């Protein structure tokens, strides 16, 4: 059976008429800010205090858009007769967002939680060279990073927290025993 001539046109017009009677759902962006999901991938923030300059993020980045410069610094021994240590000091940490494809690999491979997703997305520039954000700008984005979601009430306590709690309880018990010992002597 052949289609009736003009039936496609009639269906199209019917869709158009139905749509014309509905209220529009367009949000006027600059005037009304969009409601973003809590873990939106906007821009990457740097928590510089956690960065050990291990370079994993720069090595794993498929776009090679992370630039890190550092130098070694000697730290004197903490105890007499101890050995001097050397540590890396961060000189430059920059991300070129004109190259970044927002895959999040750098955030996933960071073993020290120095990189985080921020939901901020309003960082457009008129010059492409201004899309390379240095560590000062990346540090500013950290203030916009949302807190991590709460743990599930039925979940196990993380092993790091359990170990810290056990050590704190042991120290508190030792201090109580020392206090009781001092009270007994007096």
Rosetta constraint file for C-alpha pairs under 8 A:
AtomPair CA 3 CA 7 HARMONIC 7.25 0.50
AtomPair CA 6 CA 10 HARMONIC 6.32 0.50
AtomPair CA 7 CA 11 HARMONIC 6.22 0.50
AtomPair CA 8 CA 12 HARMONIC 6.19 0.50
AtomPair CA 9 CA 13 HARMONIC 6.19 0.50
AtomPair CA 10 CA 14 HARMONIC 6.14 0.50
AtomPair CA 11 CA 15 HARMONIC 6.36 0.50
AtomPair CA 12 CA 16 HARMONIC 6.28 0.50
AtomPair CA 13 CA 17 HARMONIC 6.12 0.50
AtomPair CA 14 CA 18 HARMONIC 6.20 0.50
AtomPair CA 15 CA 19 HARMONIC 6.15 0.50
AtomPair CA 16 CA 20 HARMONIC 6.13 0.50
AtomPair CA 17 CA 21 HARMONIC 6.65 0.50
AtomPair CA 18 CA 22 HARMONIC 6.99 0.50
AtomPair CA 27 CA 32 HARMONIC 6.54 0.50
AtomPair CA 27 CA 34 HARMONIC 7.62 0.50
AtomPair CA 28 CA 32 HARMONIC 5.64 0.50
AtomPair CA 29 CA 33 HARMONIC 5.82 0.50
AtomPair CA 29 CA 34 HARMONIC 6.91 0.50
AtomPair CA 36 CA 40 HARMONIC 6.50 0.50
AtomPair CA 36 CA 119 HARMONIC 7.62 0.50
AtomPair CA 38 CA 119 HARMONIC 7.71 0.50
AtomPair CA 38 CA 146 HARMONIC 7.29 0.50
AtomPair CA 39 CA 117 HARMONIC 7.52 0.50
AtomPair CA 39 CA 118 HARMONIC 7.83 0.50
AtomPair CA 39 CA 119 HARMONIC 6.82 0.50
AtomPair CA 39 CA 146 HARMONIC 7.51 0.50
AtomPair CA 40 CA 117 HARMONIC 7.39 0.50
AtomPair CA 40 CA 118 HARMONIC 7.08 0.50
AtomPair CA 40 CA 119 HARMONIC 4.88 0.50
AtomPair CA 41 CA 102 HARMONIC 7.40 0.50
AtomPair CA 41 CA 117 HARMONIC 5.61 0.50
AtomPair CA 41 CA 118 HARMONIC 6.32 0.50
AtomPair CA 41 CA 119 HARMONIC 5.56 0.50
AtomPair CA 42 CA 117 HARMONIC 6.51 0.50
AtomPair CA 42 CA 118 HARMONIC 5.43 0.50
AtomPair CA 42 CA 119 HARMONIC 4.44 0.50
AtomPair CA 42 CA 120 HARMONIC 4.99 0.50
AtomPair CA 42 CA 121 HARMONIC 4.81 0.50
AtomPair CA 43 CA 117 HARMONIC 5.98 0.50
AtomPair CA 43 CA 118 HARMONIC 5.24 0.50
AtomPair CA 43 CA 119 HARMONIC 6.57 0.50
AtomPair CA 43 CA 120 HARMONIC 5.94 0.50
AtomPair CA 43 CA 121 HARMONIC 6.36 0.50
AtomPair CA 43 CA 141 HARMONIC 7.50 0.50
AtomPair CA 44 CA 115 HARMONIC 6.59 0.50
AtomPair CA 44 CA 116 HARMONIC 5.64 0.50
AtomPair CA 44 CA 117 HARMONIC 4.83 0.50
AtomPair CA 44 CA 118 HARMONIC 5.82 0.50
AtomPair CA 44 CA 138 HARMONIC 6.88 0.50
AtomPair CA 44 CA 141 HARMONIC 7.14 0.50
AtomPair CA 45 CA 115 HARMONIC 5.70 0.50
AtomPair CA 45 CA 116 HARMONIC 5.20 0.50
AtomPair CA 45 CA 117 HARMONIC 6.18 0.50
AtomPair CA 45 CA 118 HARMONIC 6.26 0.50
AtomPair CA 45 CA 138 HARMONIC 4.80 0.50
AtomPair CA 45 CA 139 HARMONIC 5.95 0.50
AtomPair CA 45 CA 140 HARMONIC 7.32 0.50
AtomPair CA 45 CA 141 HARMONIC 4.80 0.50
AtomPair CA 45 CA 142 HARMONIC 4.84 0.50
AtomPair CA 45 CA 145 HARMONIC 7.48 0.50
AtomPair CA 46 CA 114 HARMONIC 5.66 0.50
AtomPair CA 46 CA 115 HARMONIC 4.85 0.50
AtomPair CA 46 CA 116 HARMONIC 6.61 0.50
AtomPair CA 46 CA 135 HARMONIC 7.01 0.50
AtomPair CA 46 CA 138 HARMONIC 5.14 0.50
AtomPair CA 46 CA 139 HARMONIC 5.06 0.50
AtomPair CA 46 CA 141 HARMONIC 7.33 0.50
AtomPair CA 46 CA 142 HARMONIC 6.23 0.50
AtomPair CA 47 CA 51 HARMONIC 7.00 0.50
AtomPair CA 47 CA 113 HARMONIC 7.70 0.50
AtomPair CA 47 CA 114 HARMONIC 4.69 0.50
AtomPair CA 47 CA 115 HARMONIC 6.20 0.50
AtomPair CA 47 CA 116 HARMONIC 7.83 0.50
AtomPair CA 47 CA 139 HARMONIC 6.19 0.50
AtomPair CA 47 CA 142 HARMONIC 6.57 0.50
AtomPair CA 48 CA 114 HARMONIC 6.30 0.50
AtomPair CA 48 CA 135 HARMONIC 7.83 0.50
AtomPair CA 48 CA 139 HARMONIC 6.96 0.50
AtomPair CA 49 CA 114 HARMONIC 7.48 0.50
AtomPair CA 50 CA 112 HARMONIC 5.83 0.50
AtomPair CA 50 CA 113 HARMONIC 6.49 0.50
AtomPair CA 50 CA 114 HARMONIC 4.98 0.50
AtomPair CA 51 CA 90 HARMONIC 7.79 0.50
AtomPair CA 51 CA 112 HARMONIC 6.66 0.50
AtomPair CA 51 CA 113 HARMONIC 7.81 0.50
AtomPair CA 51 CA 114 HARMONIC 5.30 0.50
AtomPair CA 52 CA 88 HARMONIC 6.66 0.50
AtomPair CA 52 CA 89 HARMONIC 7.55 0.50
AtomPair CA 52 CA 90 HARMONIC 7.65 0.50
AtomPair CA 52 CA 112 HARMONIC 7.63 0.50
AtomPair CA 53 CA 68 HARMONIC 7.64 0.50
AtomPair CA 53 CA 70 HARMONIC 7.08 0.50
AtomPair CA 53 CA 88 HARMONIC 6.24 0.50
AtomPair CA 53 CA 89 HARMONIC 7.13 0.50
AtomPair CA 53 CA 90 HARMONIC 6.25 0.50
AtomPair CA 55 CA 59 HARMONIC 6.18 0.50
AtomPair CA 55 CA 68 HARMONIC 7.25 0.50
AtomPair CA 56 CA 60 HARMONIC 6.00 0.50
AtomPair CA 56 CA 106 HARMONIC 7.48 0.50
AtomPair CA 56 CA 109 HARMONIC 6.65 0.50
AtomPair CA 56 CA 110 HARMONIC 6.56 0.50
AtomPair CA 57 CA 61 HARMONIC 6.04 0.50
AtomPair CA 57 CA 66 HARMONIC 7.40 0.50
AtomPair CA 57 CA 105 HARMONIC 7.41 0.50
AtomPair CA 57 CA 106 HARMONIC 4.32 0.50
AtomPair CA 57 CA 107 HARMONIC 7.22 0.50
AtomPair CA 57 CA 109 HARMONIC 6.34 0.50
AtomPair CA 57 CA 110 HARMONIC 6.17 0.50
AtomPair CA 58 CA 64 HARMONIC 6.49 0.50
AtomPair CA 58 CA 65 HARMONIC 7.47 0.50
AtomPair CA 58 CA 66 HARMONIC 5.14 0.50
AtomPair CA 58 CA 67 HARMONIC 6.74 0.50
AtomPair CA 58 CA 68 HARMONIC 7.31 0.50
AtomPair CA 58 CA 106 HARMONIC 7.17 0.50
AtomPair CA 59 CA 64 HARMONIC 7.50 0.50
AtomPair CA 60 CA 105 HARMONIC 6.91 0.50
AtomPair CA 60 CA 106 HARMONIC 6.59 0.50
AtomPair CA 60 CA 109 HARMONIC 7.69 0.50
AtomPair CA 61 CA 65 HARMONIC 6.96 0.50
AtomPair CA 61 CA 66 HARMONIC 7.23 0.50
AtomPair CA 61 CA 105 HARMONIC 6.52 0.50
AtomPair CA 61 CA 106 HARMONIC 6.10 0.50
AtomPair CA 63 CA 99 HARMONIC 6.46 0.50
AtomPair CA 63 CA 100 HARMONIC 6.35 0.50
AtomPair CA 63 CA 101 HARMONIC 7.39 0.50
AtomPair CA 65 CA 95 HARMONIC 5.64 0.50
AtomPair CA 65 CA 96 HARMONIC 5.13 0.50
AtomPair CA 65 CA 97 HARMONIC 7.36 0.50
AtomPair CA 65 CA 99 HARMONIC 5.86 0.50
AtomPair CA 65 CA 100 HARMONIC 6.00 0.50
AtomPair CA 66 CA 93 HARMONIC 7.26 0.50
AtomPair CA 66 CA 94 HARMONIC 5.73 0.50
AtomPair CA 66 CA 95 HARMONIC 4.57 0.50
AtomPair CA 66 CA 96 HARMONIC 6.54 0.50
AtomPair CA 67 CA 92 HARMONIC 7.26 0.50
AtomPair CA 67 CA 93 HARMONIC 5.71 0.50
AtomPair CA 67 CA 94 HARMONIC 5.08 0.50
AtomPair CA 67 CA 95 HARMONIC 6.33 0.50
AtomPair CA 68 CA 90 HARMONIC 7.61 0.50
AtomPair CA 68 CA 91 HARMONIC 7.51 0.50
AtomPair CA 68 CA 92 HARMONIC 5.29 0.50
AtomPair CA 68 CA 93 HARMONIC 4.63 0.50
AtomPair CA 68 CA 94 HARMONIC 6.58 0.50
AtomPair CA 69 CA 90 HARMONIC 6.40 0.50
AtomPair CA 69 CA 91 HARMONIC 5.30 0.50
AtomPair CA 69 CA 92 HARMONIC 4.81 0.50
AtomPair CA 69 CA 93 HARMONIC 6.69 0.50
AtomPair CA 70 CA 88 HARMONIC 6.34 0.50
AtomPair CA 70 CA 89 HARMONIC 5.40 0.50
AtomPair CA 70 CA 90 HARMONIC 4.58 0.50
AtomPair CA 70 CA 91 HARMONIC 4.78 0.50
AtomPair CA 70 CA 92 HARMONIC 6.69 0.50
AtomPair CA 71 CA 88 HARMONIC 5.66 0.50
AtomPair CA 71 CA 89 HARMONIC 5.42 0.50
AtomPair CA 71 CA 90 HARMONIC 6.90 0.50
AtomPair CA 71 CA 91 HARMONIC 7.08 0.50
AtomPair CA 72 CA 86 HARMONIC 6.26 0.50
AtomPair CA 72 CA 87 HARMONIC 5.50 0.50
AtomPair CA 72 CA 88 HARMONIC 4.58 0.50
AtomPair CA 72 CA 89 HARMONIC 6.04 0.50
AtomPair CA 73 CA 86 HARMONIC 5.42 0.50
AtomPair CA 73 CA 87 HARMONIC 5.42 0.50
AtomPair CA 73 CA 88 HARMONIC 6.25 0.50
AtomPair CA 73 CA 89 HARMONIC 6.65 0.50
AtomPair CA 74 CA 84 HARMONIC 6.66 0.50
AtomPair CA 74 CA 85 HARMONIC 5.67 0.50
AtomPair CA 74 CA 86 HARMONIC 4.30 0.50
AtomPair CA 74 CA 87 HARMONIC 6.49 0.50
AtomPair CA 75 CA 84 HARMONIC 5.79 0.50
AtomPair CA 75 CA 85 HARMONIC 5.05 0.50
AtomPair CA 75 CA 86 HARMONIC 5.67 0.50
AtomPair CA 75 CA 87 HARMONIC 7.19 0.50
AtomPair CA 76 CA 83 HARMONIC 7.52 0.50
AtomPair CA 76 CA 84 HARMONIC 4.75 0.50
AtomPair CA 76 CA 85 HARMONIC 6.47 0.50
AtomPair CA 77 CA 81 HARMONIC 7.59 0.50
AtomPair CA 77 CA 82 HARMONIC 5.08 0.50
AtomPair CA 77 CA 83 HARMONIC 5.23 0.50
AtomPair CA 77 CA 84 HARMONIC 4.58 0.50
AtomPair CA 77 CA 85 HARMONIC 6.77 0.50
AtomPair CA 78 CA 82 HARMONIC 6.70 0.50
AtomPair CA 92 CA 134 HARMONIC 7.19 0.50
AtomPair CA 92 CA 135 HARMONIC 6.65 0.50
AtomPair CA 93 CA 134 HARMONIC 5.94 0.50
AtomPair CA 93 CA 135 HARMONIC 5.08 0.50
AtomPair CA 94 CA 132 HARMONIC 6.48 0.50
AtomPair CA 94 CA 133 HARMONIC 5.44 0.50
AtomPair CA 94 CA 134 HARMONIC 4.27 0.50
AtomPair CA 94 CA 135 HARMONIC 5.74 0.50
AtomPair CA 94 CA 138 HARMONIC 7.80 0.50
AtomPair CA 95 CA 100 HARMONIC 7.72 0.50
AtomPair CA 95 CA 132 HARMONIC 5.53 0.50
AtomPair CA 95 CA 133 HARMONIC 5.46 0.50
AtomPair CA 95 CA 134 HARMONIC 6.73 0.50
AtomPair CA 96 CA 100 HARMONIC 6.33 0.50
AtomPair CA 96 CA 131 HARMONIC 5.86 0.50
AtomPair CA 96 CA 132 HARMONIC 3.99 0.50
AtomPair CA 96 CA 133 HARMONIC 6.31 0.50
AtomPair CA 97 CA 101 HARMONIC 7.89 0.50
AtomPair CA 97 CA 131 HARMONIC 5.36 0.50
AtomPair CA 97 CA 132 HARMONIC 5.93 0.50
AtomPair CA 97 CA 133 HARMONIC 7.44 0.50
AtomPair CA 98 CA 128 HARMONIC 6.70 0.50
AtomPair CA 98 CA 131 HARMONIC 5.81 0.50
AtomPair CA 98 CA 132 HARMONIC 7.26 0.50
AtomPair CA 104 CA 108 HARMONIC 6.31 0.50
AtomPair CA 105 CA 109 HARMONIC 6.13 0.50
AtomPair CA 106 CA 110 HARMONIC 6.21 0.50
AtomPair CA 106 CA 115 HARMONIC 7.43 0.50
AtomPair CA 107 CA 113 HARMONIC 7.58 0.50
AtomPair CA 107 CA 114 HARMONIC 7.85 0.50
AtomPair CA 107 CA 115 HARMONIC 5.21 0.50
AtomPair CA 107 CA 116 HARMONIC 6.13 0.50
AtomPair CA 107 CA 117 HARMONIC 7.75 0.50
AtomPair CA 110 CA 114 HARMONIC 6.64 0.50
AtomPair CA 110 CA 115 HARMONIC 6.92 0.50
AtomPair CA 116 CA 142 HARMONIC 7.45 0.50
AtomPair CA 116 CA 145 HARMONIC 6.98 0.50
AtomPair CA 117 CA 145 HARMONIC 6.45 0.50
AtomPair CA 118 CA 141 HARMONIC 6.55 0.50
AtomPair CA 118 CA 142 HARMONIC 7.02 0.50
AtomPair CA 118 CA 144 HARMONIC 5.78 0.50
AtomPair CA 118 CA 145 HARMONIC 4.54 0.50
AtomPair CA 118 CA 146 HARMONIC 7.16 0.50
AtomPair CA 119 CA 144 HARMONIC 7.09 0.50
AtomPair CA 119 CA 145 HARMONIC 6.84 0.50
AtomPair CA 119 CA 146 HARMONIC 7.96 0.50
AtomPair CA 120 CA 141 HARMONIC 7.75 0.50
AtomPair CA 120 CA 144 HARMONIC 7.04 0.50
AtomPair CA 124 CA 131 HARMONIC 7.63 0.50
AtomPair CA 125 CA 130 HARMONIC 6.29 0.50
AtomPair CA 125 CA 131 HARMONIC 6.63 0.50
AtomPair CA 126 CA 130 HARMONIC 7.85 0.50
AtomPair CA 127 CA 131 HARMONIC 7.60 0.50
AtomPair CA 133 CA 137 HARMONIC 5.73 0.50
AtomPair CA 133 CA 138 HARMONIC 6.31 0.50
AtomPair CA 134 CA 138 HARMONIC 6.27 0.50
AtomPair CA 135 CA 139 HARMONIC 5.88 0.50
AtomPair CA 136 CA 140 HARMONIC 6.46 0.50
AtomPair CA 137 CA 141 HARMONIC 6.68 0.50
AtomPair CA 138 CA 142 HARMONIC 6.99 0.50
AtomPair CA 139 CA 143 HARMONIC 7.78 0.50
AtomPair CA 140 CA 144 HARMONIC 7.94 0.50
AtomPair CA 141 CA 145 HARMONIC 7.02 0.50
AtomPair CA 151 CA 155 HARMONIC 6.90 0.50
AtomPair CA 157 CA 161 HARMONIC 6.69 0.50
AtomPair CA 157 CA 162 HARMONIC 6.35 0.50
AtomPair CA 158 CA 162 HARMONIC 6.24 0.50
AtomPair CA 159 CA 163 HARMONIC 6.02 0.50
AtomPair CA 160 CA 164 HARMONIC 6.18 0.50
AtomPair CA 161 CA 165 HARMONIC 6.01 0.50
AtomPair CA 162 CA 166 HARMONIC 6.08 0.50
AtomPair CA 163 CA 167 HARMONIC 6.21 0.50
AtomPair CA 164 CA 168 HARMONIC 6.12 0.50
AtomPair CA 165 CA 169 HARMONIC 6.03 0.50
AtomPair CA 166 CA 170 HARMONIC 6.12 0.50
AtomPair CA 167 CA 171 HARMONIC 6.15 0.50
AtomPair CA 168 CA 172 HARMONIC 6.08 0.50
AtomPair CA 169 CA 173 HARMONIC 6.10 0.50
AtomPair CA 170 CA 174 HARMONIC 6.17 0.50
AtomPair CA 171 CA 175 HARMONIC 6.19 0.50
AtomPair CA 172 CA 176 HARMONIC 6.17 0.50
AtomPair CA 173 CA 177 HARMONIC 6.16 0.50
AtomPair CA 174 CA 178 HARMONIC 6.18 0.50
AtomPair CA 175 CA 179 HARMONIC 6.18 0.50
AtomPair CA 176 CA 180 HARMONIC 6.19 0.50
AtomPair CA 177 CA 181 HARMONIC 6.10 0.50
AtomPair CA 178 CA 182 HARMONIC 6.24 0.50
AtomPair CA 179 CA 183 HARMONIC 6.21 0.50
AtomPair CA 180 CA 184 HARMONIC 6.17 0.50
AtomPair CA 181 CA 185 HARMONIC 6.42 0.50
AtomPair CA 182 CA 186 HARMONIC 6.54 0.50
